[in-house]
Amino acid sequence: MKNVTRTICLTLALFLGSVGTGCGPDFNKGVAAYESGDFATALGEFRPLAEQGDADAQYNLGVMYEKGRGVPQDDKIALKWFTLAAEQGYARAQHNLGVMYANGEGVPQDDKTALKWYTLAAEQGHADAQYNLGVMYANGYGVPLDNKTAVKWYTLAAEQGDAKAQFYLGAMYAFEREGVPQDDKSALKWYTLAAEQGHARAQTNLGVMYGTGQGVIQDNVYAHMWLNIAASSGHKSASKNRDIIAKRMTPSQLEKAQDLVTECVRKNYKGC
Protein backbone atom coordinates (compact mmCIF):
# COMPACT_ATOMS: atom_id res chain seq x y z
CA MET A 1 0.00 0.00 0.00
CA LYS A 2 1.39 3.40 -0.91
CA ASN A 3 2.12 5.88 1.86
CA VAL A 4 0.28 9.13 2.42
CA THR A 5 2.17 12.27 1.51
CA ARG A 6 2.94 13.26 5.07
CA THR A 7 5.96 13.06 7.36
CA ILE A 8 4.68 9.67 8.46
CA CYS A 9 4.96 6.13 7.22
CA LEU A 10 1.66 4.27 7.16
CA THR A 11 1.85 0.62 6.23
CA LEU A 12 -0.41 -2.39 6.47
CA ALA A 13 0.29 -4.97 9.13
CA LEU A 14 1.74 -8.23 7.82
CA PHE A 15 -0.09 -11.43 6.97
CA LEU A 16 -1.16 -13.40 10.03
CA GLY A 17 0.07 -16.89 10.79
CA SER A 18 -1.67 -19.45 12.95
CA VAL A 19 -2.36 -17.44 16.06
CA GLY A 20 -5.60 -16.14 17.53
CA THR A 21 -8.93 -17.89 17.09
CA GLY A 22 -8.26 -19.22 13.62
CA CYS A 23 -6.05 -22.16 14.64
CA GLY A 24 -7.95 -25.14 13.18
CA PRO A 25 -6.53 -27.45 10.51
CA ASP A 26 -8.24 -25.60 7.64
CA PHE A 27 -6.86 -22.26 8.79
CA ASN A 28 -3.36 -23.66 9.27
CA LYS A 29 -3.55 -25.29 5.83
CA GLY A 30 -4.41 -21.87 4.42
CA VAL A 31 -1.44 -20.26 6.19
CA ALA A 32 0.93 -22.96 4.93
CA ALA A 33 -0.41 -22.55 1.39
CA TYR A 34 -0.04 -18.77 1.53
CA GLU A 35 3.51 -18.99 2.80
CA SER A 36 4.43 -21.40 0.00
CA GLY A 37 2.93 -19.08 -2.61
CA ASP A 38 -0.12 -21.24 -3.28
CA PHE A 39 -2.58 -18.39 -2.99
CA ALA A 40 -5.48 -20.22 -4.65
CA THR A 41 -5.46 -22.90 -1.95
CA ALA A 42 -5.05 -20.28 0.77
CA LEU A 43 -8.04 -18.40 -0.59
CA GLY A 44 -10.10 -21.59 -0.68
CA GLU A 45 -9.32 -22.29 2.97
CA PHE A 46 -9.78 -18.78 4.31
CA ARG A 47 -12.94 -17.72 2.51
CA PRO A 48 -15.36 -20.26 4.09
CA LEU A 49 -13.91 -19.53 7.53
CA ALA A 50 -14.20 -15.79 6.95
CA GLU A 51 -17.82 -16.14 5.84
CA GLN A 52 -18.50 -18.04 9.07
CA GLY A 53 -17.18 -15.08 11.05
CA ASP A 54 -13.61 -16.16 11.82
CA ALA A 55 -11.72 -12.92 12.46
CA ASP A 56 -8.28 -14.34 11.64
CA ALA A 57 -9.52 -15.55 8.27
CA GLN A 58 -11.31 -12.25 7.62
CA TYR A 59 -8.11 -10.37 8.34
CA ASN A 60 -6.07 -12.64 6.07
CA LEU A 61 -8.58 -12.27 3.24
CA GLY A 62 -8.27 -8.52 3.64
CA VAL A 63 -4.49 -8.79 3.27
CA MET A 64 -4.84 -10.97 0.17
CA TYR A 65 -7.18 -8.49 -1.53
CA GLU A 66 -5.07 -5.52 -0.49
CA LYS A 67 -1.93 -7.12 -1.91
CA GLY A 68 -3.58 -8.84 -4.89
CA ARG A 69 -2.39 -12.29 -3.83
CA GLY A 70 -4.47 -14.97 -5.57
CA VAL A 71 -7.18 -12.40 -6.36
CA PRO A 72 -7.31 -9.13 -8.30
CA GLN A 73 -6.08 -6.31 -6.08
CA ASP A 74 -9.16 -4.60 -4.67
CA ASP A 75 -9.01 -2.08 -1.82
CA LYS A 76 -12.79 -1.99 -1.43
CA ILE A 77 -13.03 -5.72 -0.81
CA ALA A 78 -9.98 -5.56 1.46
CA LEU A 79 -11.76 -2.84 3.41
CA LYS A 80 -14.85 -5.04 3.75
CA TRP A 81 -12.93 -7.95 5.29
CA PHE A 82 -10.79 -5.73 7.53
CA THR A 83 -13.97 -4.06 8.77
CA LEU A 84 -15.59 -7.37 9.66
CA ALA A 85 -12.51 -8.45 11.63
CA ALA A 86 -12.07 -5.01 13.21
CA GLU A 87 -15.66 -4.98 14.45
CA GLN A 88 -14.78 -8.13 16.40
CA GLY A 89 -12.01 -6.21 18.15
CA TYR A 90 -9.18 -7.48 15.96
CA ALA A 91 -6.32 -5.02 16.52
CA ARG A 92 -4.37 -5.65 13.31
CA ALA A 93 -7.50 -5.17 11.23
CA GLN A 94 -8.36 -2.02 13.18
CA HIS A 95 -4.92 -0.65 12.44
CA ASN A 96 -5.19 -1.51 8.76
CA LEU A 97 -8.56 0.23 8.55
CA GLY A 98 -6.93 3.29 10.06
CA VAL A 99 -4.29 3.15 7.33
CA MET A 100 -6.88 2.83 4.58
CA TYR A 101 -8.99 5.73 5.85
CA ALA A 102 -5.90 7.88 6.37
CA ASN A 103 -4.70 7.13 2.84
CA GLY A 104 -8.12 7.21 1.19
CA GLU A 105 -7.71 3.71 -0.26
CA GLY A 106 -10.92 1.86 -1.03
CA VAL A 107 -12.82 4.61 0.79
CA PRO A 108 -12.86 8.45 0.82
CA GLN A 109 -9.98 9.87 2.86
CA ASP A 110 -11.20 10.48 6.41
CA ASP A 111 -8.80 11.37 9.22
CA LYS A 112 -11.46 11.21 11.92
CA THR A 113 -12.40 7.64 11.05
CA ALA A 114 -8.71 6.75 10.77
CA LEU A 115 -8.25 8.18 14.26
CA LYS A 116 -11.12 6.03 15.57
CA TRP A 117 -9.63 2.78 14.30
CA TYR A 118 -6.07 3.66 15.30
CA THR A 119 -7.30 4.42 18.81
CA LEU A 120 -9.07 1.08 19.13
CA ALA A 121 -5.95 -0.78 17.99
CA ALA A 122 -3.59 1.37 20.04
CA GLU A 123 -5.56 0.75 23.20
CA GLN A 124 -4.88 -2.95 22.65
CA GLY A 125 -1.15 -2.27 22.52
CA HIS A 126 -0.66 -2.28 18.74
CA ALA A 127 2.65 -0.42 18.31
CA ASP A 128 2.10 0.80 14.71
CA ALA A 129 -1.31 2.17 15.68
CA GLN A 130 0.22 3.89 18.72
CA TYR A 131 2.86 5.48 16.50
CA ASN A 132 0.29 6.60 13.93
CA LEU A 133 -1.85 8.10 16.70
CA GLY A 134 1.18 10.04 17.84
CA VAL A 135 1.56 11.42 14.33
CA MET A 136 -2.14 12.33 14.16
CA TYR A 137 -2.01 14.27 17.44
CA ALA A 138 1.36 15.89 16.67
CA ASN A 139 0.05 17.24 13.35
CA GLY A 140 -3.61 17.82 14.11
CA TYR A 141 -4.89 15.23 11.65
CA GLY A 142 -8.53 14.52 12.47
CA VAL A 143 -8.09 15.92 15.98
CA PRO A 144 -6.89 19.20 17.54
CA LEU A 145 -3.10 19.34 17.69
CA ASP A 146 -2.00 18.04 21.09
CA ASN A 147 1.73 17.54 21.67
CA LYS A 148 1.27 16.06 25.12
CA THR A 149 -1.03 13.33 23.83
CA ALA A 150 1.30 12.76 20.87
CA VAL A 151 4.14 12.13 23.32
CA LYS A 152 1.96 9.67 25.22
CA TRP A 153 1.34 7.53 22.14
CA TYR A 154 4.87 7.88 20.75
CA THR A 155 6.19 6.72 24.12
CA LEU A 156 4.01 3.63 24.20
CA ALA A 157 5.17 2.65 20.71
CA ALA A 158 8.78 3.59 21.41
CA GLU A 159 8.85 1.42 24.52
CA GLN A 160 7.90 -1.50 22.28
CA GLY A 161 10.97 -0.79 20.17
CA ASP A 162 9.34 1.10 17.29
CA ALA A 163 12.24 3.05 15.74
CA LYS A 164 9.99 5.61 14.03
CA ALA A 165 8.30 6.42 17.33
CA GLN A 166 11.67 6.61 19.09
CA PHE A 167 12.89 9.10 16.49
CA TYR A 168 9.83 11.34 16.67
CA LEU A 169 9.82 11.16 20.45
CA GLY A 170 13.42 12.36 20.38
CA ALA A 171 12.37 15.18 18.09
CA MET A 172 9.53 16.16 20.43
CA TYR A 173 11.96 16.50 23.35
CA ALA A 174 14.79 18.13 21.38
CA PHE A 175 12.87 21.39 20.95
CA GLU A 176 10.44 23.05 23.32
CA ARG A 177 6.86 22.62 22.20
CA GLU A 178 3.56 23.62 23.71
CA GLY A 179 2.77 21.05 26.38
CA VAL A 180 6.16 19.33 26.12
CA PRO A 181 9.18 20.95 27.86
CA GLN A 182 12.53 20.63 26.11
CA ASP A 183 14.52 17.72 27.55
CA ASP A 184 17.88 17.15 25.89
CA LYS A 185 18.67 14.02 27.90
CA SER A 186 15.41 12.38 26.82
CA ALA A 187 15.98 13.46 23.21
CA LEU A 188 19.45 11.89 23.30
CA LYS A 189 18.05 8.66 24.78
CA TRP A 190 15.38 8.17 22.16
CA TYR A 191 17.55 9.23 19.23
CA THR A 192 20.17 6.72 20.40
CA LEU A 193 17.67 3.87 20.58
CA ALA A 194 16.38 4.65 17.08
CA ALA A 195 19.93 5.13 15.74
CA GLU A 196 20.90 1.71 17.09
CA GLN A 197 18.16 0.25 14.88
CA GLY A 198 19.65 1.91 11.82
CA HIS A 199 17.26 4.88 11.61
CA ALA A 200 19.25 7.33 9.46
CA ARG A 201 17.46 10.49 10.58
CA ALA A 202 18.00 9.56 14.21
CA GLN A 203 21.67 8.88 13.47
CA THR A 204 21.90 12.31 11.85
CA ASN A 205 20.27 14.10 14.78
CA LEU A 206 22.41 12.17 17.24
CA GLY A 207 25.49 13.30 15.34
CA VAL A 208 24.30 16.91 15.50
CA MET A 209 23.75 16.61 19.26
CA TYR A 210 27.31 15.37 19.74
CA GLY A 211 28.57 18.12 17.47
CA THR A 212 26.81 20.89 19.40
CA GLY A 213 27.04 19.36 22.87
CA GLN A 214 23.26 19.27 23.25
CA GLY A 215 22.41 16.85 26.06
CA VAL A 216 25.88 15.30 25.92
CA ILE A 217 29.52 16.37 26.21
CA GLN A 218 30.55 17.88 22.89
CA ASP A 219 32.57 15.38 20.88
CA ASN A 220 33.48 15.89 17.23
CA VAL A 221 34.71 12.32 16.83
CA TYR A 222 31.36 10.78 17.79
CA ALA A 223 29.51 13.48 15.88
CA HIS A 224 31.47 12.57 12.75
CA MET A 225 30.94 8.86 13.37
CA TRP A 226 27.14 9.06 13.54
CA LEU A 227 26.90 11.54 10.67
CA ASN A 228 29.14 9.35 8.53
CA ILE A 229 27.00 6.29 9.26
CA ALA A 230 23.84 8.19 8.34
CA ALA A 231 25.49 9.60 5.22
CA SER A 232 26.30 6.07 4.06
CA SER A 233 22.52 5.52 3.89
CA GLY A 234 22.23 8.46 1.51
CA HIS A 235 21.05 11.04 4.06
CA LYS A 236 22.05 14.37 2.46
CA SER A 237 21.80 16.43 5.64
CA ALA A 238 24.14 13.97 7.35
CA SER A 239 26.72 14.33 4.57
CA LYS A 240 26.59 18.12 4.79
CA ASN A 241 26.95 18.20 8.57
CA ARG A 242 29.68 15.55 8.52
CA ASP A 243 31.75 17.70 6.18
CA ILE A 244 31.27 20.73 8.42
CA ILE A 245 32.42 18.75 11.47
CA ALA A 246 35.39 17.32 9.55
CA LYS A 247 36.82 20.80 9.04
CA ARG A 248 37.14 21.16 12.82
CA MET A 249 38.99 17.87 13.26
CA THR A 250 42.63 16.82 13.13
CA PRO A 251 43.77 13.96 10.87
CA SER A 252 44.13 11.69 13.91
CA GLN A 253 40.58 12.51 15.03
CA LEU A 254 39.25 11.75 11.55
CA GLU A 255 41.08 8.44 11.56
CA LYS A 256 39.63 7.58 14.98
CA ALA A 257 36.14 8.51 13.79
CA GLN A 258 36.49 6.21 10.78
CA ASP A 259 37.68 3.37 13.01
CA LEU A 260 34.61 3.91 15.20
CA VAL A 261 32.36 3.70 12.14
CA THR A 262 33.87 0.34 11.22
CA GLU A 263 33.43 -0.95 14.76
CA CYS A 264 29.90 0.44 15.07
CA VAL A 265 28.76 -1.18 11.82
CA ARG A 266 30.33 -4.46 12.96
CA LYS A 267 28.24 -4.28 16.14
CA ASN A 268 25.13 -3.49 14.09
CA TYR A 269 25.01 0.03 15.61
CA LYS A 270 24.59 -1.27 19.16
CA GLY A 271 26.64 0.23 21.99
CA CYS A 272 28.62 2.57 19.73
DAUR-V499969 format. One record per residue. PSI is psi in whole degrees, -180 to 180 (NA if undefined). BURIAL is # if it has 16 or more other C-alpha atoms within 10 Angstrom, else .. Layout:
PSI:BURIAL
PSI:BURIAL
This chain:
133:.
157:.
155:.
158:.
71:.
174:.
52:.
142:.
115:.
118:#
155:#
145:#
157:.
167:.
144:#
132:.
-162:#
73:#
166:.
-154:.
-29:.
74:#
20:.
174:.
-37:.
-43:#
-47:#
-35:#
-39:#
-42:#
-47:#
-41:#
-44:#
-46:#
-24:.
-3:.
6:.
78:.
-29:#
-44:.
-41:#
-45:#
-43:#
-29:.
-41:#
-39:#
-49:#
-39:.
-42:#
-42:#
-22:.
-2:.
11:.
117:#
-38:#
-47:#
-39:#
-44:#
-47:#
-37:#
-41:#
-43:#
-42:#
-41:#
-35:#
-38:#
-12:#
40:.
107:#
-3:#
158:.
139:.
129:.
102:#
-34:#
-41:#
-37:#
-44:#
-41:#
-50:#
-37:#
-39:#
-44:#
-42:#
-40:#
-37:#
-14:.
8:.
19:.
111:#
-42:#
-40:#
-39:#
-44:#
-45:#
-36:#
-42:#
-44:#
-46:#
-39:#
-36:#
-36:#
-16:#
44:#
115:#
1:#
151:.
141:.
132:.
98:#
-35:#
-40:#
-37:#
-45:#
-42:#
-49:#
-38:#
-43:#
-44:#
-40:#
-41:#
-37:#
-16:.
5:.
14:.
113:#
-42:#
-39:#
-39:#
-44:#
-48:#
-34:#
-41:#
-44:#
-42:#
-47:#
-35:#
-25:#
-5:#
35:.
110:#
6:#
151:.
140:.
131:#
95:#
-37:#
-44:#
-35:#
-45:#
-39:#
-49:#
-38:#
-42:#
-44:#
-41:#
-41:#
-38:#
-16:.
4:.
13:.
113:#
-37:#
-45:#
-39:#
-42:#
-50:#
-30:#
-42:#
-42:#
-35:#
-39:#
-22:#
-26:#
140:.
131:.
158:.
122:.
-8:.
102:#
147:.
138:#
93:#
-37:#
-43:.
-40:#
-46:#
-43:#
-50:#
-36:#
-41:#
-45:#
-41:#
-41:#
-37:#
-15:#
6:#
15:#
110:#
-39:#
-36:#
-40:#
-40:#
-49:#
-33:#
-42:#
-41:#
-39:#
-41:#
-36:#
-33:#
-9:#
30:.
108:#
3:#
157:.
131:.
133:.
105:#
-32:#
-48:#
-31:#
-48:#
-40:#
-53:#
-39:#
-37:#
-41:#
-45:#
-38:#
-32:#
-18:.
3:.
13:.
110:#
-40:.
-36:.
-43:#
-44:#
-47:.
-35:#
-44:#
-34:.
-46:.
-39:#
-33:#
-17:.
-1:.
153:.
162:.
-38:.
-36:.
-40:#
-39:#
-42:.
-42:#
-40:#
-38:#
-39:.
-36:#
-48:#
-45:.
-40:.
-43:#
-39:.
-36:.
10:.
40:.
4:#
133:.
34:.
NA:#
